[in-house]
Amino acid sequence: MLYRKAKELSACLFGFPYQAPTDVPQSVQQDKPLMDIISATYKTTINAEGGTQQTTIDPAERIRLQAEFKTRIYTLLEECLTKEPEHGPALLLYSIVADYNTRAKDRQALLEVKKLLLPRVDAIRKGSRAYKLIAVEIDGMGGNCFNKVERHLADFHYDLAKLYMATSQPDLAKAEYSKANKLCSKIYGRGPGKIKL
């Protein structure tokens, strides 16, 4: 229940400010402060051809407002992980939400979040409860390597590798890239020269 609500709220975060208030899930509609933000920022105007177009808001303001979504998502995911420490989908969603629309000045804080999650992500093994929950979560997402648990775990390590590079820690970046390559060589096995870390 907590994870489902966090996932629905994450979809609103990723769609903000372009998600119409009428399209917001019921679980989110119950959060009046968030609905006020969604309603106030969702604006359409008439374009030169007479059709409607979505207007946008100042990027800094958008990031500030998205922090309201993130705070609520983190609370839900932290409660979920307290109750069920092996909830693999919650671990990965926490990382994705933390990474979403993060500015360069916030890299260090993002790195700290990912470092806290790292031991738990590293502990996910085939056959474990965390692995099985991720497999159920991604079932039906598509073919190729995109519906494999290993791909999602590899993405976490690759994103962490990029953060280490951005914060001038190349040895740690290589170690994380190596984990991504081992988990999903089809995507991350092209060699460090071809993928910019």
N, C-alpha and C positions, 0 to 999 in steps of 0.2 A: 504493500500500500504506500509506504513512504517513498520507495523507489519510483513507483508509477507516477506519483504526484510530482516528484523531482523531474522525471523525464518529460511530463507534460509542461511543466514550468520551463524546462530547458528549451523545448520547442518554441515557446513564446519568446524566450530570450533570443534565440537564433533568428526568429522572424521579426523581431522588434526593429523599427517601428512600423513595419509593413503588414503586420497581421491585424486584420479588422477585428474590432471588439466582439463582433458577433461570431467570429471563428474561434474564440478562446475557449478552451475546455472548461467544463463546469467547475472542476476543482480549482481553477485559477480565478474564475468569475467570483468566487466567494471571498477573494482577497481585494477588498475595496481600494486600498491605497494603490495596488498594482493596476487595477482596472482603471483608476483615475489617470494613471500615467499612460496606459495604453490608449484610452479614449482621447486624452489631450494631445497625443503625438500622432495619432493616425489621421492624416488629413489628405483629402484628395482635391485636386483642382482641375480645371478644364484646360486642356492643352490647345495649341494653335489649330489642330484639326477638329476641335470640338469634342474630343474624347476625354475621358478622365485620366488623370495621372497622379501618382502618389508623390507627395512632397516629402522632403526629408528634413532632418533637424541637424543642427551644428554637431560635428563629430565629437567634440569634447562633452557637449551636453548629452549626447547619446550614450557615451561611455559612462557618464555619471549616473544616468538613469538605469543603465544596464546593471550597475552595481547593486541596485535594489533587487533585481531579479536574482543575481548571483548570491547575495546574502541569504535569501530564502532557500535557494537550491542547496547551498552548503549546509544550512541547518537541517534540512530534510535528509541529505545524504549522510551527514555525521550521525544523526540519530539512527538511520538505517544501519550504518557500519558499526555502531555501538551495540545494536541488537544482534547483528549478524556480521561479524568481522570478515567472513569469507564471501561477502556479496560482491563477486567480481564485477558485475555490471555497474554497481554503485562506485567502485574504485575507478573504473575507466571513465564514467560520466563525470566524476569529480574533476579528473584531470582535464577532460575536454572543456568543461565549463570554465575552469581556471584559465585555460589557454585562450579562450575565446575573446577576441578583440582586446588583447592586452597590449599596452603601450610599452615602448622600450624602457621607459623609466620604471616600469613595474616588473621588469625581468627578474630581479633578485627575489622579490616576493613570490613570483611564480615558480622560480627554481626551488625555493624552500618548500612549497606545496608538493611539488613533484618528488623531491627528495624524501619527504615524509611518506608518500605513497609507494615509493620504490621497493622497499622490502616486502610489502604485501603483494605487489604486482610480481616481483621476482619469485614469490612463493607459490604462484599459481602453476599447478602441474596438471597434465592430462589425467582425468579421472577424479580430480578434486571437486569439491562442491562449487568452488568459485569458477572453475573451468566449465562445469556443467551448466551453471546459471548463465554464463556468457554465451554458451552454445545455444541455449534455449532463446536467449534474447535476440541473437542474430539470425536465427533460423528463418529462411525465406528471403534474406536480404539480396540474394543474387548468386551468380555462379562464380567461377574462377576461384581466386584466393580471397575474394572479398568476404565470403561467408565463413571464413576459418577463424577460430579463436586466436590462433597464432598471429594472424595478420593484425588483429586488434591489439594484442600485446606488443607486437613489433612496432606499431604506430606510437605507442606510449614511449618506448625506448628511443625511437628515432626523434620524436619531439624533444625528449630530454637531451639527446645528443646535440640537437640544434641550439638548445638553451645553453649548454655547456660551452659550445663554440662561441656563442654571442657574449658570454661572460669570460672569455679568454681562458678556458680550461680544456685544452685540446686532448689531453690524455684521458680525462673522464668522458669527453665526447666520443673518442674512439672506442672506449669500453662499451658505451651504450649503443653505438652504431653496430658494434660486433654482435651484441645481443639481438638487435633488430635483424641483422643479416642471418643469424643462426635460426631465428624463429620464422623468418619469411624471406628466404633468399630470392624468390621470384620477384619481389619488389625491391628489397634492400641489398641484393647481392650483386649490384652492378659495379661495386668498387667505389671507394671514397672519392676517386677522381671524377666520376660521372655524376655523383649526387653531392650537391653543395651542402656541407654541414654548417 
